[in-house]
Structures are given as C-alpha cells and as structure tokens.
Amino acid sequence: MDGNVKGKTIGILGLSFKPDTDDMRDAPAITVINNLLQEGAAIKAYDPIAMNNAKRILKGIEYGADSYSVAKDCDLLIVMTEWNEFKKLDLGKIKELMKEPVLLDGRNIYNPQEVRGMGFRYTGVGR
C-alpha cells in the first residue's frame, strides 16, 4: 500500500481500550477508524467482547464475526488491542484471505522476523 487509503479496505482487530474489557472510553481505535473513514477507506472490524459498545460509537463500518472474516479481502490489517485471541491467529490463513498481506501491529504482539518471513509487509509501532 502506498499510504493512500482511499478506496482501500482496512481491517481493524481490537476495538476496546485494552484486552479483556468492553471499555471503549478513549480507545485508540475510535480515532484511527474515524480518520481512515474521512480519508475514504472502507473499514471492517472485530473485537471479542466490545462489539456492542463499539456499534453505538462507530458508524459506517462493517463488523465481522471473527478475525478471519475481517481479514478477507483487506488491503491492510491493523491490530489495535492485544487480545490473546489475536496472538494465536493462524497468520498463514490470514495472509491467504487478504488482498494485500500488509500488517500494522499496533501492539507489537508478533515477531517481526517471523511475520516478514511469511511474506507480510509488517510494521510494528515503535519498532
């Protein structure tokens, strides 16, 4: 991806402020998603337990049933919350589902060398 998100589909994994909660107060995902929408991106999102609260706050996005349905046909996948469920994803399957294997790890839950070795364009925030 070249930095222009207009017309791109971006998957967001994790909506809550932190894992193991449905707390959406000050969740970074709110700002990120609203900015991406303003830039013309289509958003698909999933969170293990914060979906109901997120639906009251975040409009105009598609909510997936799980991580894999969100990854399907995405140009970019962003991990926003470090849920254990996301740490255990089958990244090979995720890569096959995505349109472009681009992963932005906002919580540094993956090993950069491993993920790049699988063929992802990987960025870890702060690395």
N, CA, C and O atoms as CSV, one atom per row, in Angstrom:
chain,resi,resn,atom,element,x,y,z
A,1,MET,N,N,0.842,-1.176,0.000
A,1,MET,CA,C,0.000,0.000,0.000
A,1,MET,C,C,0.884,1.235,0.000
A,1,MET,O,O,1.930,1.253,0.650
A,2,ASP,N,N,0.477,2.248,-0.713
A,2,ASP,CA,C,1.312,3.431,-0.900
A,2,ASP,C,C,1.032,4.561,0.092
A,2,ASP,O,O,1.598,5.643,-0.055
A,3,GLY,N,N,0.196,4.352,1.075
A,3,GLY,CA,C,-0.131,5.411,2.024
A,3,GLY,C,C,-1.467,6.062,1.745
A,3,GLY,O,O,-2.054,6.683,2.631
A,4,ASN,N,N,-1.957,5.926,0.517
A,4,ASN,CA,C,-3.268,6.455,0.181
A,4,ASN,C,C,-4.304,5.377,0.484
A,4,ASN,O,O,-4.259,4.293,-0.097
A,5,VAL,N,N,-5.232,5.667,1.388
A,5,VAL,CA,C,-6.196,4.647,1.797
A,5,VAL,C,C,-7.544,4.777,1.092
A,5,VAL,O,O,-8.428,3.944,1.289
A,6,LYS,N,N,-7.704,5.808,0.279
A,6,LYS,CA,C,-8.979,5.997,-0.411
A,6,LYS,C,C,-9.303,4.778,-1.264
A,6,LYS,O,O,-8.499,4.366,-2.100
A,7,GLY,N,N,-10.484,4.202,-1.048
A,7,GLY,CA,C,-10.917,3.039,-1.807
A,7,GLY,C,C,-10.341,1.724,-1.319
A,7,GLY,O,O,-10.642,0.673,-1.885
A,8,LYS,N,N,-9.523,1.759,-0.283
A,8,LYS,CA,C,-8.921,0.541,0.269
A,8,LYS,C,C,-9.805,-0.006,1.391
A,8,LYS,O,O,-10.552,0.735,2.031
A,9,THR,N,N,-9.705,-1.307,1.613
A,9,THR,CA,C,-10.416,-1.943,2.714
A,9,THR,C,C,-9.412,-2.251,3.814
A,9,THR,O,O,-8.414,-2.939,3.599
A,10,ILE,N,N,-9.703,-1.723,4.996
A,10,ILE,CA,C,-8.798,-1.879,6.121
A,10,ILE,C,C,-9.507,-2.636,7.235
A,10,ILE,O,O,-10.607,-2.275,7.652
A,11,GLY,N,N,-8.858,-3.687,7.705
A,11,GLY,CA,C,-9.385,-4.481,8.804
A,11,GLY,C,C,-8.790,-4.014,10.119
A,11,GLY,O,O,-7.590,-3.759,10.213
A,12,ILE,N,N,-9.629,-3.903,11.125
A,12,ILE,CA,C,-9.200,-3.494,12.458
A,12,ILE,C,C,-9.497,-4.636,13.425
A,12,ILE,O,O,-10.642,-5.070,13.552
A,13,LEU,N,N,-8.460,-5.116,14.102
A,13,LEU,CA,C,-8.634,-6.155,15.112
A,13,LEU,C,C,-8.433,-5.515,16.483
A,13,LEU,O,O,-7.336,-5.070,16.821
A,14,GLY,N,N,-9.492,-5.477,17.251
A,14,GLY,CA,C,-9.449,-4.891,18.582
A,14,GLY,C,C,-10.008,-3.489,18.582
A,14,GLY,O,O,-9.463,-2.590,17.942
A,15,LEU,N,N,-11.094,-3.308,19.301
A,15,LEU,CA,C,-11.741,-2.005,19.378
A,15,LEU,C,C,-11.685,-1.413,20.781
A,15,LEU,O,O,-11.705,-0.193,20.946
A,16,SER,N,N,-11.617,-2.265,21.776
A,16,SER,CA,C,-11.648,-1.803,23.167
A,16,SER,C,C,-10.343,-1.110,23.555
A,16,SER,O,O,-9.313,-1.258,22.897
A,17,PHE,N,N,-10.422,-0.354,24.637
A,17,PHE,CA,C,-9.279,0.378,25.165
A,17,PHE,C,C,-8.134,-0.562,25.537
A,17,PHE,O,O,-6.964,-0.240,25.328
A,18,LYS,N,N,-8.478,-1.726,26.090
A,18,LYS,CA,C,-7.477,-2.726,26.465
A,18,LYS,C,C,-8.125,-4.102,26.384
A,18,LYS,O,O,-9.351,-4.205,26.341
A,19,PRO,N,N,-7.315,-5.162,26.364
A,19,PRO,CA,C,-7.897,-6.502,26.266
A,19,PRO,C,C,-8.691,-6.879,27.508
A,19,PRO,O,O,-8.519,-6.300,28.580
A,20,ASP,N,N,-9.560,-7.858,27.336
A,20,ASP,CA,C,-10.379,-8.410,28.422
A,20,ASP,C,C,-11.367,-7.406,28.994
A,20,ASP,O,O,-11.726,-7.489,30.169
A,21,THR,N,N,-11.808,-6.461,28.177
A,21,THR,CA,C,-12.810,-5.497,28.595
A,21,THR,C,C,-13.614,-5.041,27.378
A,21,THR,O,O,-13.162,-5.157,26.239
A,22,ASP,N,N,-14.805,-4.523,27.640
A,22,ASP,CA,C,-15.598,-3.920,26.561
A,22,ASP,C,C,-15.542,-2.398,26.635
A,22,ASP,O,O,-16.343,-1.715,25.997
A,23,ASP,N,N,-14.606,-1.868,27.407
A,23,ASP,CA,C,-14.450,-0.436,27.640
A,23,ASP,C,C,-13.977,0.271,26.374
A,23,ASP,O,O,-12.887,-0.004,25.873
A,24,MET,N,N,-14.791,1.173,25.866
A,24,MET,CA,C,-14.453,1.924,24.654
A,24,MET,C,C,-13.990,3.352,24.964
A,24,MET,O,O,-13.616,4.089,24.052
A,25,ARG,N,N,-14.012,3.749,26.249
A,25,ARG,CA,C,-13.596,5.114,26.600
A,25,ARG,C,C,-12.149,5.331,26.187
A,25,ARG,O,O,-11.264,4.562,26.559
A,26,ASP,N,N,-11.921,6.372,25.425
A,26,ASP,CA,C,-10.579,6.738,24.966
A,26,ASP,C,C,-9.866,5.636,24.187
A,26,ASP,O,O,-8.637,5.614,24.134
A,27,ALA,N,N,-10.615,4.732,23.589
A,27,ALA,CA,C,-9.999,3.669,22.796
A,27,ALA,C,C,-9.350,4.266,21.544
A,27,ALA,O,O,-10.011,4.986,20.795
A,28,PRO,N,N,-8.071,3.980,21.308
A,28,PRO,CA,C,-7.403,4.498,20.113
A,28,PRO,C,C,-8.105,4.111,18.812
A,28,PRO,O,O,-8.029,4.841,17.824
A,29,ALA,N,N,-8.783,2.975,18.812
A,29,ALA,CA,C,-9.462,2.528,17.592
A,29,ALA,C,C,-10.490,3.545,17.108
A,29,ALA,O,O,-10.703,3.669,15.902
A,30,ILE,N,N,-11.121,4.262,18.003
A,30,ILE,CA,C,-12.133,5.252,17.606
A,30,ILE,C,C,-11.504,6.314,16.714
A,30,ILE,O,O,-12.018,6.611,15.635
A,31,THR,N,N,-10.395,6.883,17.165
A,31,THR,CA,C,-9.716,7.927,16.396
A,31,THR,C,C,-9.180,7.375,15.081
A,31,THR,O,O,-9.353,7.993,14.031
A,32,VAL,N,N,-8.538,6.226,15.135
A,32,VAL,CA,C,-7.958,5.625,13.926
A,32,VAL,C,C,-9.044,5.353,12.891
A,32,VAL,O,O,-8.895,5.706,11.721
A,33,ILE,N,N,-10.139,4.723,13.322
A,33,ILE,CA,C,-11.211,4.384,12.383
A,33,ILE,C,C,-11.853,5.638,11.800
A,33,ILE,O,O,-12.082,5.705,10.592
A,34,ASN,N,N,-12.145,6.627,12.629
A,34,ASN,CA,C,-12.761,7.855,12.118
A,34,ASN,C,C,-11.846,8.574,11.130
A,34,ASN,O,O,-12.322,9.114,10.131
A,35,ASN,N,N,-10.545,8.587,11.395
A,35,ASN,CA,C,-9.599,9.205,10.459
A,35,ASN,C,C,-9.539,8.437,9.140
A,35,ASN,O,O,-9.510,9.044,8.069
A,36,LEU,N,N,-9.521,7.109,9.212
A,36,LEU,CA,C,-9.492,6.310,7.987
A,36,LEU,C,C,-10.764,6.490,7.166
A,36,LEU,O,O,-10.712,6.549,5.938
A,37,LEU,N,N,-11.904,6.578,7.847
A,37,LEU,CA,C,-13.166,6.825,7.135
A,37,LEU,C,C,-13.126,8.177,6.426
A,37,LEU,O,O,-13.568,8.293,5.283
A,38,GLN,N,N,-12.602,9.187,7.094
A,38,GLN,CA,C,-12.500,10.525,6.481
A,38,GLN,C,C,-11.600,10.519,5.257
A,38,GLN,O,O,-11.790,11.309,4.333
A,39,GLU,N,N,-10.610,9.617,5.256
A,39,GLU,CA,C,-9.684,9.510,4.124
A,39,GLU,C,C,-10.232,8.628,3.000
A,39,GLU,O,O,-9.567,8.443,1.981
A,40,GLY,N,N,-11.445,8.081,3.179
A,40,GLY,CA,C,-12.079,7.314,2.114
A,40,GLY,C,C,-11.892,5.812,2.169
A,40,GLY,O,O,-12.196,5.121,1.196
A,41,ALA,N,N,-11.398,5.286,3.288
A,41,ALA,CA,C,-11.221,3.839,3.426
A,41,ALA,C,C,-12.529,3.179,3.845
A,41,ALA,O,O,-13.378,3.799,4.486
A,42,ALA,N,N,-12.674,1.923,3.474
A,42,ALA,CA,C,-13.768,1.085,3.982
A,42,ALA,C,C,-13.189,0.311,5.163
A,42,ALA,O,O,-12.066,-0.188,5.090
A,43,ILE,N,N,-13.950,0.211,6.246
A,43,ILE,CA,C,-13.445,-0.418,7.468
A,43,ILE,C,C,-14.264,-1.649,7.814
A,43,ILE,O,O,-15.495,-1.641,7.785
A,44,LYS,N,N,-13.523,-2.720,8.146
A,44,LYS,CA,C,-14.114,-3.938,8.711
A,44,LYS,C,C,-13.458,-4.120,10.071
A,44,LYS,O,O,-12.241,-3.973,10.191
A,45,ALA,N,N,-14.239,-4.436,11.093
A,45,ALA,CA,C,-13.668,-4.502,12.435
A,45,ALA,C,C,-14.215,-5.673,13.234
A,45,ALA,O,O,-15.321,-6.161,12.999
A,46,TYR,N,N,-13.394,-6.107,14.193
A,46,TYR,CA,C,-13.783,-7.188,15.094
A,46,TYR,C,C,-13.114,-6.979,16.451
A,46,TYR,O,O,-11.958,-6.566,16.538
A,47,ASP,N,N,-13.874,-7.278,17.507
A,47,ASP,CA,C,-13.359,-7.299,18.868
A,47,ASP,C,C,-14.082,-8.427,19.596
A,47,ASP,O,O,-15.292,-8.586,19.433
A,48,PRO,N,N,-13.363,-9.213,20.393
A,48,PRO,CA,C,-14.008,-10.353,21.056
A,48,PRO,C,C,-15.189,-10.000,21.961
A,48,PRO,O,O,-16.149,-10.768,22.032
A,49,ILE,N,N,-15.143,-8.846,22.661
A,49,ILE,CA,C,-16.294,-8.535,23.514
A,49,ILE,C,C,-16.812,-7.097,23.446
A,49,ILE,O,O,-17.859,-6.806,24.025
A,50,ALA,N,N,-16.123,-6.201,22.766
A,50,ALA,CA,C,-16.542,-4.792,22.769
A,50,ALA,C,C,-17.412,-4.393,21.583
A,50,ALA,O,O,-17.662,-3.205,21.378
A,51,MET,N,N,-17.874,-5.357,20.803
A,51,MET,CA,C,-18.617,-5.027,19.579
A,51,MET,C,C,-19.907,-4.236,19.866
A,51,MET,O,O,-20.190,-3.254,19.180
A,52,ASN,N,N,-20.676,-4.650,20.859
A,52,ASN,CA,C,-21.935,-3.938,21.135
A,52,ASN,C,C,-21.684,-2.490,21.514
A,52,ASN,O,O,-22.383,-1.596,21.035
A,53,ASN,N,N,-20.699,-2.245,22.364
A,53,ASN,CA,C,-20.372,-0.865,22.723
A,53,ASN,C,C,-19.821,-0.108,21.521
A,53,ASN,O,O,-20.141,1.066,21.334
A,54,ALA,N,N,-19.009,-0.752,20.715
A,54,ALA,CA,C,-18.437,-0.108,19.539
A,54,ALA,C,C,-19.520,0.301,18.548
A,54,ALA,O,O,-19.431,1.369,17.942
A,55,LYS,N,N,-20.529,-0.525,18.378
A,55,LYS,CA,C,-21.599,-0.226,17.415
A,55,LYS,C,C,-22.365,1.038,17.785
A,55,LYS,O,O,-22.944,1.687,16.914
A,56,ARG,N,N,-22.374,1.392,19.060
A,56,ARG,CA,C,-23.039,2.636,19.485
A,56,ARG,C,C,-22.188,3.859,19.155
A,56,ARG,O,O,-22.706,4.968,19.032
A,57,ILE,N,N,-20.883,3.650,19.014
A,57,ILE,CA,C,-19.947,4.754,18.828
A,57,ILE,C,C,-19.487,4.886,17.380
A,57,ILE,O,O,-19.411,5.991,16.845
A,58,LEU,N,N,-19.182,3.764,16.756
A,58,LEU,CA,C,-18.594,3.754,15.416
A,58,LEU,C,C,-19.636,3.360,14.373
A,58,LEU,O,O,-20.117,2.228,14.348
A,59,LYS,N,N,-19.969,4.310,13.524
A,59,LYS,CA,C,-20.973,4.090,12.475
A,59,LYS,C,C,-20.291,4.025,11.113
A,59,LYS,O,O,-19.190,4.542,10.925
A,60,GLY,N,N,-20.959,3.388,10.182
A,60,GLY,CA,C,-20.454,3.364,8.811
A,60,GLY,C,C,-19.336,2.374,8.573
A,60,GLY,O,O,-18.589,2.493,7.601
A,61,ILE,N,N,-19.217,1.380,9.473
A,61,ILE,CA,C,-18.216,0.342,9.264
A,61,ILE,C,C,-18.903,-1.018,9.306
A,61,ILE,O,O,-20.019,-1.159,9.805
A,62,GLU,N,N,-18.204,-2.010,8.769
A,62,GLU,CA,C,-18.716,-3.381,8.777
A,62,GLU,C,C,-18.109,-4.111,9.968
A,62,GLU,O,O,-16.905,-4.025,10.205
A,63,TYR,N,N,-18.927,-4.815,10.704
A,63,TYR,CA,C,-18.445,-5.596,11.836
A,63,TYR,C,C,-18.382,-7.061,11.441
A,63,TYR,O,O,-19.362,-7.626,10.956
A,64,GLY,N,N,-17.227,-7.670,11.652
A,64,GLY,CA,C,-17.032,-9.065,11.290
A,64,GLY,C,C,-17.363,-10.002,12.427
A,64,GLY,O,O,-17.370,-9.610,13.594
A,65,ALA,N,N,-17.637,-11.251,12.074
A,65,ALA,CA,C,-17.957,-12.280,13.072
A,65,ALA,C,C,-16.710,-12.767,13.800
A,65,ALA,O,O,-16.792,-13.278,14.917
A,66,ASP,N,N,-15.548,-12.603,13.153
A,66,ASP,CA,C,-14.284,-13.032,13.750
A,66,ASP,C,C,-13.132,-12.377,12.984
A,66,ASP,O,O,-13.348,-11.638,12.023
A,67,SER,N,N,-11.920,-12.658,13.423
A,67,SER,CA,C,-10.730,-12.057,12.807
A,67,SER,C,C,-10.585,-12.437,11.340
A,67,SER,O,O,-10.176,-11.615,10.519
A,68,TYR,N,N,-10.916,-13.667,11.013
A,68,TYR,CA,C,-10.728,-14.151,9.650
A,68,TYR,C,C,-11.708,-13.484,8.682
A,68,TYR,O,O,-11.341,-13.175,7.548
A,69,SER,N,N,-12.943,-13.261,9.118
A,69,SER,CA,C,-13.903,-12.584,8.235
A,69,SER,C,C,-13.496,-11.129,8.023
A,69,SER,O,O,-13.770,-10.560,6.966
A,70,VAL,N,N,-12.852,-10.529,9.003
A,70,VAL,CA,C,-12.357,-9.166,8.842
A,70,VAL,C,C,-11.176,-9.133,7.877
A,70,VAL,O,O,-11.081,-8.220,7.056
A,71,ALA,N,N,-10.282,-10.102,7.959
A,71,ALA,CA,C,-9.091,-10.127,7.100
A,71,ALA,C,C,-9.428,-10.374,5.636
A,71,ALA,O,O,-8.674,-9.971,4.750
A,72,LYS,N,N,-10.556,-11.035,5.374
A,72,LYS,CA,C,-10.911,-11.403,4.000
A,72,LYS,C,C,-10.996,-10.164,3.107
A,72,LYS,O,O,-11.763,-9.238,3.370
A,73,ASP,N,N,-10.188,-10.174,2.049
A,73,ASP,CA,C,-10.147,-9.123,1.022
A,73,ASP,C,C,-9.666,-7.770,1.528
A,73,ASP,O,O,-9.944,-6.752,0.895
A,74,CYS,N,N,-8.953,-7.730,2.650
A,74,CYS,CA,C,-8.406,-6.475,3.155
A,74,CYS,C,C,-7.098,-6.123,2.444
A,74,CYS,O,O,-6.340,-6.995,2.018
A,75,ASP,N,N,-6.864,-4.822,2.333
A,75,ASP,CA,C,-5.601,-4.316,1.807
A,75,ASP,C,C,-4.591,-4.104,2.938
A,75,ASP,O,O,-3.384,-4.058,2.705
A,76,LEU,N,N,-5.099,-3.978,4.154
A,76,LEU,CA,C,-4.275,-3.729,5.326
A,76,LEU,C,C,-5.026,-4.243,6.543
A,76,LEU,O,O,-6.243,-4.085,6.646
A,77,LEU,N,N,-4.295,-4.858,7.460
A,77,LEU,CA,C,-4.870,-5.321,8.716
A,77,LEU,C,C,-4.123,-4.634,9.852
A,77,LEU,O,O,-2.894,-4.665,9.897
A,78,ILE,N,N,-4.865,-4.011,10.772
A,78,ILE,CA,C,-4.270,-3.295,11.898
A,78,ILE,C,C,-4.705,-3.954,13.197
A,78,ILE,O,O,-5.898,-4.129,13.443
A,79,VAL,N,N,-3.734,-4.320,14.027
A,79,VAL,CA,C,-4.025,-4.852,15.361
A,79,VAL,C,C,-3.988,-3.673,16.329
A,79,VAL,O,O,-2.955,-3.028,16.511
A,80,MET,N,N,-5.152,-3.407,16.952
A,80,MET,CA,C,-5.273,-2.248,17.847
A,80,MET,C,C,-5.288,-2.626,19.325
A,80,MET,O,O,-4.972,-1.790,20.171
A,81,THR,N,N,-5.642,-3.853,19.650
A,81,THR,CA,C,-5.735,-4.304,21.045
A,81,THR,C,C,-5.063,-5.670,21.135
A,81,THR,O,O,-5.232,-6.510,20.252
A,82,GLU,N,N,-4.297,-5.889,22.209
A,82,GLU,CA,C,-3.509,-7.122,22.310
A,82,GLU,C,C,-4.266,-8.273,22.955
A,82,GLU,O,O,-3.834,-8.827,23.965
A,83,TRP,N,N,-5.391,-8.621,22.363
A,83,TRP,CA,C,-6.157,-9.771,22.827
A,83,TRP,C,C,-5.347,-11.054,22.612
A,83,TRP,O,O,-4.653,-11.184,21.604
A,84,ASN,N,N,-5.430,-11.995,23.547
A,84,ASN,CA,C,-4.760,-13.293,23.378
A,84,ASN,C,C,-5.233,-13.994,22.115
A,84,ASN,O,O,-4.453,-14.674,21.448
A,85,GLU,N,N,-6.506,-13.830,21.787
A,85,GLU,CA,C,-7.070,-14.432,20.573
A,85,GLU,C,C,-6.291,-14.004,19.330
A,85,GLU,O,O,-6.089,-14.809,18.421
A,86,PHE,N,N,-5.854,-12.751,19.283
A,86,PHE,CA,C,-5.117,-12.253,18.119
A,86,PHE,C,C,-3.687,-12.802,18.101
A,86,PHE,O,O,-3.115,-13.012,17.032
A,87,LYS,N,N,-3.121,-13.031,19.267
A,87,LYS,CA,C,-1.765,-13.581,19.354
A,87,LYS,C,C,-1.711,-15.004,18.801
A,87,LYS,O,O,-0.661,-15.465,18.352
A,88,LYS,N,N,-2.850,-15.691,18.838
A,88,LYS,CA,C,-2.918,-17.099,18.423
A,88,LYS,C,C,-3.468,-17.296,17.014
A,88,LYS,O,O,-3.720,-18.432,16.611
A,89,LEU,N,N,-3.656,-16.227,16.264
A,89,LEU,CA,C,-4.220,-16.356,14.915
A,89,LEU,C,C,-3.327,-17.198,14.016
A,89,LEU,O,O,-2.106,-17.219,14.172
A,90,ASP,N,N,-3.949,-17.883,13.084
A,90,ASP,CA,C,-3.240,-18.590,12.029
A,90,ASP,C,C,-2.875,-17.538,10.973
A,90,ASP,O,O,-3.672,-17.237,10.084
A,91,LEU,N,N,-1.672,-16.991,11.081
A,91,LEU,CA,C,-1.277,-15.910,10.177
A,91,LEU,C,C,-1.148,-16.371,8.732
A,91,LEU,O,O,-1.305,-15.570,7.811
A,92,GLY,N,N,-0.868,-17.640,8.524
A,92,GLY,CA,C,-0.858,-18.176,7.167
A,92,GLY,C,C,-2.235,-18.064,6.530
A,92,GLY,O,O,-2.362,-17.671,5.370
A,93,LYS,N,N,-3.254,-18.409,7.288
A,93,LYS,CA,C,-4.633,-18.292,6.811
A,93,LYS,C,C,-4.994,-16.826,6.599
A,93,LYS,O,O,-5.627,-16.474,5.603
A,94,ILE,N,N,-4.588,-15.971,7.541
A,94,ILE,CA,C,-4.859,-14.527,7.415
A,94,ILE,C,C,-4.269,-14.007,6.106
A,94,ILE,O,O,-4.932,-13.286,5.360
A,95,LYS,N,N,-3.012,-14.381,5.835
A,95,LYS,CA,C,-2.346,-13.914,4.609
A,95,LYS,C,C,-3.100,-14.364,3.359
A,95,LYS,O,O,-3.264,-13.588,2.418
A,96,GLU,N,N,-3.554,-15.608,3.350
A,96,GLU,CA,C,-4.307,-16.121,2.193
A,96,GLU,C,C,-5.610,-15.369,1.974
A,96,GLU,O,O,-6.037,-15.187,0.833
A,97,LEU,N,N,-6.244,-14.929,3.054
A,97,LEU,CA,C,-7.525,-14.247,2.960
A,97,LEU,C,C,-7.400,-12.797,2.486
A,97,LEU,O,O,-8.316,-12.257,1.866
A,98,MET,N,N,-6.272,-12.181,2.781
A,98,MET,CA,C,-6.099,-10.763,2.480
A,98,MET,C,C,-5.835,-10.509,0.995
A,98,MET,O,O,-5.251,-11.336,0.295
A,99,LYS,N,N,-6.280,-9.354,0.547
A,99,LYS,CA,C,-5.983,-8.913,-0.815
A,99,LYS,C,C,-4.499,-8.567,-0.920
A,99,LYS,O,O,-3.830,-8.940,-1.883
A,100,GLU,N,N,-3.998,-7.852,0.078
A,100,GLU,CA,C,-2.585,-7.497,0.176
A,100,GLU,C,C,-2.114,-7.901,1.569
A,100,GLU,O,O,-2.776,-7.557,2.548
A,101,PRO,N,N,-0.999,-8.617,1.696
A,101,PRO,CA,C,-0.538,-9.052,3.018
A,101,PRO,C,C,0.242,-7.948,3.745
A,101,PRO,O,O,1.463,-8.019,3.885
A,102,VAL,N,N,-0.491,-6.930,4.200
A,102,VAL,CA,C,0.113,-5.798,4.894
A,102,VAL,C,C,-0.439,-5.775,6.309
A,102,VAL,O,O,-1.652,-5.715,6.507
A,103,LEU,N,N,0.456,-5.823,7.296
A,103,LEU,CA,C,0.063,-5.916,8.698
A,103,LEU,C,C,0.707,-4.798,9.495
A,103,LEU,O,O,1.929,-4.647,9.498
A,104,LEU,N,N,-0.126,-4.013,10.172
A,104,LEU,CA,C,0.335,-2.974,11.087
A,104,LEU,C,C,0.015,-3.457,12.492
A,104,LEU,O,O,-1.147,-3.542,12.888
A,105,ASP,N,N,1.055,-3.766,13.229
A,105,ASP,CA,C,0.920,-4.329,14.568
A,105,ASP,C,C,1.035,-3.196,15.587
A,105,ASP,O,O,2.133,-2.832,16.007
A,106,GLY,N,N,-0.111,-2.649,15.977
A,106,GLY,CA,C,-0.137,-1.519,16.893
A,106,GLY,C,C,0.228,-1.867,18.320
A,106,GLY,O,O,0.409,-0.969,19.142
A,107,ARG,N,N,0.341,-3.144,18.634
A,107,ARG,CA,C,0.666,-3.583,19.995
A,107,ARG,C,C,1.905,-4.472,20.064
A,107,ARG,O,O,2.237,-5.000,21.125
A,108,ASN,N,N,2.588,-4.636,18.924
A,108,ASN,CA,C,3.813,-5.438,18.872
A,108,ASN,C,C,3.634,-6.827,19.480
A,108,ASN,O,O,4.423,-7.267,20.316
A,109,ILE,N,N,2.579,-7.500,19.039
A,109,ILE,CA,C,2.299,-8.845,19.563
A,109,ILE,C,C,2.927,-9.949,18.710
A,109,ILE,O,O,2.932,-11.116,19.103
A,110,TYR,N,N,3.453,-9.578,17.546
A,110,TYR,CA,C,4.051,-10.574,16.659
A,110,TYR,C,C,5.553,-10.361,16.531
A,110,TYR,O,O,6.056,-9.253,16.719
A,111,ASN,N,N,6.251,-11.427,16.213
A,111,ASN,CA,C,7.681,-11.369,15.967
A,111,ASN,C,C,7.895,-10.841,14.543
A,111,ASN,O,O,7.480,-11.489,13.582
A,112,PRO,N,N,8.535,-9.681,14.394
A,112,PRO,CA,C,8.681,-9.079,13.061
A,112,PRO,C,C,9.356,-9.990,12.038
A,112,PRO,O,O,8.911,-10.069,10.893
A,113,GLN,N,N,10.428,-10.681,12.442
A,113,GLN,CA,C,11.136,-11.543,11.500
A,113,GLN,C,C,10.249,-12.702,11.043
A,113,GLN,O,O,10.236,-13.050,9.862
A,114,GLU,N,N,9.512,-13.293,11.974
A,114,GLU,CA,C,8.616,-14.399,11.628
A,114,GLU,C,C,7.551,-13.958,10.628
A,114,GLU,O,O,7.312,-14.619,9.617
A,115,VAL,N,N,6.920,-12.835,10.932
A,115,VAL,CA,C,5.810,-12.363,10.100
A,115,VAL,C,C,6.316,-11.942,8.722
A,115,VAL,O,O,5.683,-12.236,7.708
A,116,ARG,N,N,7.443,-11.264,8.687
A,116,ARG,CA,C,8.019,-10.890,7.385
A,116,ARG,C,C,8.442,-12.129,6.614
A,116,ARG,O,O,8.310,-12.184,5.391
A,117,GLY,N,N,8.952,-13.125,7.335
A,117,GLY,CA,C,9.347,-14.381,6.702
A,117,GLY,C,C,8.185,-15.115,6.059
A,117,GLY,O,O,8.373,-15.915,5.141
A,118,MET,N,N,6.976,-14.838,6.548
A,118,MET,CA,C,5.767,-15.437,5.971
A,118,MET,C,C,5.300,-14.687,4.727
A,118,MET,O,O,4.380,-15.133,4.042
A,119,GLY,N,N,5.933,-13.544,4.432
A,119,GLY,CA,C,5.567,-12.784,3.237
A,119,GLY,C,C,4.729,-11.551,3.499
A,119,GLY,O,O,4.243,-10.925,2.558
A,120,PHE,N,N,4.551,-11.190,4.756
A,120,PHE,CA,C,3.815,-9.968,5.072
A,120,PHE,C,C,4.727,-8.755,4.946
A,120,PHE,O,O,5.931,-8.835,5.190
A,121,ARG,N,N,4.137,-7.640,4.564
A,121,ARG,CA,C,4.781,-6.338,4.774
A,121,ARG,C,C,4.337,-5.942,6.169
A,121,ARG,O,O,3.162,-5.649,6.388
A,122,TYR,N,N,5.260,-5.933,7.107
A,122,TYR,CA,C,4.949,-5.795,8.530
A,122,TYR,C,C,5.555,-4.509,9.094
A,122,TYR,O,O,6.708,-4.172,8.825
A,123,THR,N,N,4.748,-3.809,9.878
A,123,THR,CA,C,5.233,-2.665,10.636
A,123,THR,C,C,4.744,-2.815,12.062
A,123,THR,O,O,3.551,-3.000,12.306
A,124,GLY,N,N,5.666,-2.734,12.996
A,124,GLY,CA,C,5.326,-2.706,14.408
A,124,GLY,C,C,5.466,-1.280,14.899
A,124,GLY,O,O,6.477,-0.632,14.627
A,125,VAL,N,N,4.482,-0.783,15.609
A,125,VAL,CA,C,4.515,0.591,16.084
A,125,VAL,C,C,5.627,0.744,17.115
A,125,VAL,O,O,5.700,-0.013,18.083
A,126,GLY,N,N,6.484,1.724,16.899
A,126,GLY,CA,C,7.566,1.993,17.822
A,126,GLY,C,C,8.798,1.133,17.622
A,126,GLY,O,O,9.761,1.240,18.382
A,127,ARG,N,N,8.779,0.278,16.602
A,127,ARG,CA,C,9.947,-0.579,16.335
A,127,ARG,C,C,10.781,0.014,15.230
A,127,ARG,O,O,11.806,-0.556,14.857
